[in-house]
Amino acid sequence: MPSDSSAADRRRDLVRPRLILIHGSRVSGVQWAAHRRWLEPEFDVSLPDLPGHGVRATQPFTMAAAVDSVSEAVDAAPPGQPIVLAGHSLGGYVAMEYAGAHPDRLAGLVTIGAAAVPRGPGAAAYRLLGLLTERAGRERISRFNDRILARMAVPEVFAAIHADGYWFDAVRDSWAAVMAGGRPELLTHVRCPVLVVRGQFDQLGLNAGRYAAAAPRGRVHTVRGASHLLPLTRPRQTSAIVADFARRCAAPVYPGGRSGSGQG
């Protein structure tokens, strides 16, 4: 027979929203480790790894496998727990693919730096990135990543990523999958609120308005002065944006939910 404390924990989890945070390319769920520490007092936070990254490093990346990894995290939630899914960059496109395939499953969806229609010069740039990664080798690209992130990312976030290392094997396949399907139309039938977050100077936010308009309940949130690396360079602000949105989405079933302000 379950103890009173375990029953209380289950009741708490039923009303405490679950945030599932999906990482970007070449890193793993540790991208969100600092965010989880800040968010967990209020939310139940899950940081799954995508295929080809982290604990799934040996699993080939396909979009179907990536969506399955999100499904596992969603299905692990207790029945009735509101779920808000958020993804950065590659993770944002995967999150849209999941939401498009399960339009009634989420309480809310957040994409961060995942609002550029993957065609034309942008698509060519990512094909080039995959090719350069393979030709330059892991050690050189890892050192380059470290130099960039050490200069731009918040130390706490960079330390976690540096300790975990980088994951390159899936670069070509993951972005090929995005280019094959990451269109605004993924959001056409998604019933939950959708927040399209873009840094002011993020080239992967150029079509934010198109993605938000495709969703029946979509809107854009622009962060002034921010780049594509918003969750790494401004992690507390990113967490605050996600938390405020999650409270609003879960308010009908979450007694602790409260409204907050944010730039739309």
C-alpha positions as CSV (number, residue, x, y, z in Angstrom):
1,M,0.0,0.0,0.0
2,P,1.5,3.4,-0.9
3,S,2.6,5.7,1.8
4,D,0.9,9.0,2.5
5,S,4.0,10.8,1.4
6,S,4.2,9.0,-2.0
7,A,0.5,9.7,-2.6
8,A,1.1,13.3,-1.8
9,D,4.0,13.3,-4.3
10,R,1.7,12.0,-7.0
11,R,-1.0,14.6,-6.2
12,R,1.6,17.3,-6.4
13,D,2.9,16.0,-9.8
14,L,-0.6,16.0,-11.2
15,V,-1.0,19.7,-10.8
16,R,2.7,20.8,-11.1
17,P,3.3,21.3,-14.8
18,R,5.9,19.2,-16.6
19,L,8.4,21.2,-18.7
20,I,10.2,19.1,-21.3
21,L,13.2,21.0,-22.6
22,I,14.8,19.9,-25.9
23,H,18.4,20.8,-26.6
24,G,20.0,22.1,-29.8
25,S,22.5,20.6,-32.2
26,R,25.9,19.2,-31.1
27,V,25.0,19.4,-27.4
28,S,22.8,17.3,-25.1
29,G,20.2,17.8,-22.4
30,V,22.9,19.3,-20.2
31,Q,22.4,22.5,-22.1
32,W,19.4,23.0,-19.8
33,A,21.0,21.8,-16.6
34,A,21.1,25.3,-15.0
35,H,17.6,26.1,-16.2
36,R,16.3,23.0,-14.5
37,R,17.8,24.0,-11.1
38,W,16.0,27.4,-11.4
39,L,12.7,25.9,-12.7
40,E,12.3,22.8,-10.5
41,P,11.0,24.5,-7.4
42,E,7.9,25.2,-9.4
43,F,7.9,22.7,-12.3
44,D,8.6,19.1,-13.0
45,V,11.5,19.3,-15.5
46,S,12.7,16.7,-18.0
47,L,15.8,17.0,-20.2
48,P,15.7,14.2,-22.8
49,D,18.6,13.6,-25.2
50,L,17.9,13.4,-28.9
51,P,19.3,10.6,-31.0
52,G,23.0,11.1,-31.8
53,H,23.5,13.1,-28.7
54,G,24.3,12.4,-25.0
55,V,23.1,9.1,-23.7
56,R,21.6,8.4,-27.2
57,A,24.9,9.1,-29.0
58,T,25.0,5.7,-30.7
59,Q,21.4,6.0,-32.0
60,P,21.2,7.3,-35.6
61,F,19.3,10.5,-36.0
62,T,16.0,10.4,-37.9
63,M,13.2,12.8,-37.2
64,A,10.9,9.9,-36.4
65,A,13.4,8.7,-33.7
66,A,13.7,12.2,-32.4
67,V,10.0,12.5,-32.0
68,D,9.9,9.2,-30.3
69,S,12.4,10.4,-27.7
70,V,10.1,13.3,-27.0
71,S,7.1,11.0,-26.8
72,E,8.9,8.9,-24.2
73,A,9.4,12.0,-22.0
74,V,5.7,13.0,-22.5
75,D,4.4,9.5,-21.8
76,A,6.4,9.4,-18.6
77,A,4.1,12.1,-17.1
78,P,1.3,11.1,-14.8
79,P,-2.2,11.2,-16.5
80,G,-3.6,14.7,-16.1
81,Q,-0.3,16.5,-15.7
82,P,-0.1,19.5,-18.0
83,I,2.9,19.4,-20.3
84,V,4.7,22.3,-21.9
85,L,7.3,21.4,-24.5
86,A,10.1,23.8,-25.3
87,G,13.0,23.3,-27.8
88,H,16.0,25.4,-28.9
89,S,17.3,25.4,-32.4
90,L,17.2,21.7,-33.6
91,G,15.2,21.0,-30.5
92,G,12.6,23.6,-31.5
93,Y,12.1,21.9,-34.9
94,V,11.8,18.5,-33.2
95,A,9.3,20.0,-30.8
96,M,7.2,21.3,-33.7
97,E,7.3,17.9,-35.3
98,Y,6.1,16.3,-32.1
99,A,3.3,18.9,-31.7
100,G,2.2,18.5,-35.3
101,A,1.9,14.7,-34.8
102,H,0.1,15.1,-31.4
103,P,-1.9,18.3,-31.8
104,D,-4.0,17.7,-28.7
105,R,-1.4,16.4,-26.3
106,L,0.4,19.5,-25.0
107,A,-0.7,22.4,-22.8
108,G,1.8,24.7,-24.5
109,L,4.7,24.7,-27.0
110,V,7.7,27.0,-27.0
111,T,10.2,27.2,-29.9
112,I,13.5,29.2,-29.4
113,G,15.6,30.0,-32.4
114,A,13.7,27.6,-34.6
115,A,11.7,29.9,-36.9
116,A,13.6,30.1,-40.2
117,V,12.0,28.3,-43.2
118,P,14.7,25.7,-44.0
119,R,15.4,26.5,-47.6
120,G,17.6,28.7,-49.8
121,P,20.8,30.2,-48.3
122,G,19.9,29.1,-44.7
123,A,19.6,25.5,-45.8
124,A,22.9,25.7,-47.8
125,A,24.6,27.1,-44.7
126,Y,23.6,24.0,-42.6
127,R,24.7,21.6,-45.3
128,L,28.1,23.4,-45.3
129,L,28.2,23.2,-41.5
130,G,27.8,19.4,-41.6
131,L,30.5,19.1,-44.3
132,L,33.0,21.3,-42.4
133,T,32.4,19.4,-39.2
134,E,33.2,16.1,-40.9
135,R,36.3,17.5,-42.7
136,A,37.8,19.6,-39.8
137,G,37.5,16.8,-37.3
138,R,36.0,16.6,-33.8
139,E,39.0,18.0,-31.9
140,R,39.3,21.2,-33.9
141,I,35.6,21.8,-34.0
142,S,35.4,21.1,-30.2
143,R,38.1,23.7,-29.5
144,F,36.3,26.2,-31.8
145,N,33.0,25.6,-29.9
146,D,34.8,26.0,-26.6
147,R,36.3,29.3,-27.6
148,I,33.0,30.7,-28.8
149,L,30.9,29.5,-25.8
150,A,33.6,30.4,-23.2
151,R,33.3,34.0,-24.5
152,M,29.5,34.2,-25.0
153,A,27.8,31.7,-22.7
154,V,27.1,32.2,-19.0
155,P,29.9,30.4,-17.1
156,E,27.6,28.0,-15.3
157,V,26.0,26.9,-18.6
158,F,29.3,26.6,-20.5
159,A,30.9,24.5,-17.7
160,A,28.1,21.9,-18.0
161,I,28.4,21.8,-21.8
162,H,32.2,21.7,-21.8
163,A,32.2,18.8,-19.3
164,D,29.7,16.8,-21.3
165,G,31.4,17.4,-24.6
166,Y,30.0,17.8,-28.1
167,W,28.2,15.4,-30.4
168,F,28.9,15.8,-34.1
169,D,27.8,12.5,-35.7
170,A,24.2,13.6,-36.1
171,V,24.8,17.1,-37.6
172,R,24.3,16.2,-41.2
173,D,21.4,13.9,-40.7
174,S,19.6,16.1,-38.2
175,W,19.7,19.2,-40.3
176,A,18.8,17.2,-43.4
177,A,15.7,16.1,-41.5
178,V,14.9,19.7,-40.5
179,M,15.3,20.9,-44.1
180,A,13.0,18.1,-45.3
181,G,10.1,19.0,-43.1
182,G,10.6,21.9,-40.7
183,R,7.9,24.2,-42.2
184,P,5.4,26.5,-40.5
185,E,2.6,24.2,-41.6
186,L,3.7,21.8,-38.9
187,L,1.8,24.1,-36.5
188,T,-1.5,24.4,-38.5
189,H,-3.4,22.0,-36.4
190,V,-1.7,22.4,-33.0
191,R,-4.4,23.3,-30.5
192,C,-2.3,24.6,-27.6
193,P,-0.8,28.0,-27.2
194,V,2.5,28.4,-29.2
195,L,5.2,30.9,-28.3
196,V,7.8,31.5,-31.0
197,V,10.8,33.0,-29.2
198,R,13.5,34.7,-31.3
199,G,16.6,36.7,-30.5
200,Q,16.7,40.1,-32.2
201,F,19.8,39.1,-34.2
202,D,19.0,35.4,-34.6
203,Q,19.1,34.4,-38.3
204,L,17.0,31.3,-37.4
205,G,14.3,33.6,-36.2
206,L,13.8,35.4,-39.5
207,N,10.4,33.9,-40.2
208,A,9.0,34.0,-36.7
209,G,5.9,35.7,-37.8
210,R,5.1,33.0,-40.3
211,Y,5.5,30.2,-37.8
212,A,3.3,32.1,-35.2
213,A,0.7,32.8,-37.8
214,A,0.5,29.2,-38.8
215,A,-0.5,28.2,-35.3
216,P,-4.1,28.9,-34.3
217,R,-2.9,30.3,-31.0
218,G,0.6,31.4,-31.8
219,R,2.5,34.6,-31.0
220,V,6.1,35.9,-31.3
221,H,8.3,37.0,-28.4
222,T,11.4,38.9,-29.5
223,V,14.3,39.3,-27.1
224,R,16.1,42.6,-27.8
225,G,19.8,42.3,-28.3
226,A,19.9,38.5,-28.2
227,S,21.4,36.1,-30.6
228,H,20.7,32.5,-31.6
229,L,22.4,31.3,-28.4
230,L,19.7,32.9,-26.2
231,P,19.4,29.9,-23.7
232,L,23.2,29.9,-23.2
233,T,23.9,33.7,-23.1
234,R,20.7,34.7,-21.2
235,P,19.6,31.6,-19.4
236,R,17.7,33.2,-16.5
237,Q,15.8,35.4,-18.9
238,T,15.0,32.3,-21.1
239,S,13.9,30.4,-18.0
240,A,11.7,33.3,-17.0
241,I,10.0,33.4,-20.5
242,V,9.4,29.7,-20.5
243,A,8.1,29.7,-16.9
244,D,5.7,32.6,-17.4
245,F,4.3,31.0,-20.5
246,A,3.9,27.6,-18.8
247,R,2.0,29.2,-15.9
248,R,-0.4,30.8,-18.3
249,C,-0.9,27.6,-20.3
250,A,-1.4,25.4,-17.2
251,A,-3.5,27.9,-15.3
252,P,-6.9,26.1,-15.7
253,V,-5.5,22.9,-14.0
254,Y,-2.6,24.4,-12.0
255,P,-3.7,26.1,-8.8
256,G,-0.3,27.6,-8.3
257,G,-0.3,29.2,-11.7
258,R,0.0,33.0,-11.9
259,S,0.1,35.5,-14.6
260,G,3.3,37.4,-15.5
261,S,4.4,40.0,-17.9
262,G,6.5,39.5,-21.0
263,Q,7.3,41.3,-24.2
264,G,5.1,39.8,-26.9
